[in-house]
Amino acid sequence: MSENKISFLAENGEKVEFEILEQTKLNGNEYLLVSDQEDEEAYIMQKIKEEGTEEYYEFVEDDAVLHALSKVFEELLEDVEII
């Protein structure tokens, strides 16, 4: 993972790249706020494991967790509102 970008292999085998906007820890878990430049949407991802130099993330889908993390990222970024 580079400093500002993270790459994933999509289910169709295509490489997808996201820009990392911010990162935080909550309740011992690591999270990233990432942006897809194609559709200009932001997503929250949770680190699920680390093996050597590889880190594995998944999209956060739980509404309560998304709401809590949205508030944290809004405070960290100050000038951004996350819906």
N, C-alpha and C positions, 0 to 999 in steps of 0.2 A: 504494500500500500504506500503510495506516495503521500507527501504531506497534505495536499489539498484535493486529491482525487482518490476514488476507490473504484475498482473494476469488479464486475460480476459476470458469471457465465449464465445466461438466461436458459430457460428450459429448452428453447429451440436451438441452443448451441451458440447463439450470438453473444458477443462480448458487449456488455452495457457498462457505461462509465457514468459515475455520479461525482459531483463536486461536494466536498465536505464543507458545510457551512459552520458547524459547531459540534462539539462533543461534550458529554457530561456523564456523571455517574449518579445513579439513584438506587438506593437500597442494595448496594453492592453490585449492581449491573451496569455495564457500559453501554451508552447509546450514542448514535450519530444522527445529526440532522443533515440530510443530503438533498441535493437538487439535481433533477434531470434537466439538462439544458434544452432538450428537444421540446418538451411540453411545459417547461418552466414551473413544474410542481415540486413541492418539497415532501420528503418522506422521513419518517423516524425509523431507524434500524437498531436492533439490539445485537450485541456481540453474544454469540451462543457458545463459541469455543475457540481455542487457540492451540495450534499444533506447530511447534517450531516457529518458522517465520510466517506461517499462514494464519489468518484470522477469518472466522466464519460469522456472518451476520444474517439476520432474517428481519423482514418487515414487521413492525409492531402493528397488530391488528386489534388488540383489546382496547375498547373505547375509553375505559377508565384510565388505563396506563397512558394512552395517547393524550388524553386531556391533561393529566398531571405533567407529562413531559412537555407538552405544548407551553404550559405556563413557565416551566423552567427555561426552555429555550427562548421564550419571549423576553424574560428577564436578562438572560445572557446577551442577547442581541440588541436589546433596548429599543431599536428603531423598527422592529419587525413585529407584525401581528400574525399569529398562526391560528388558523381557524380549524 
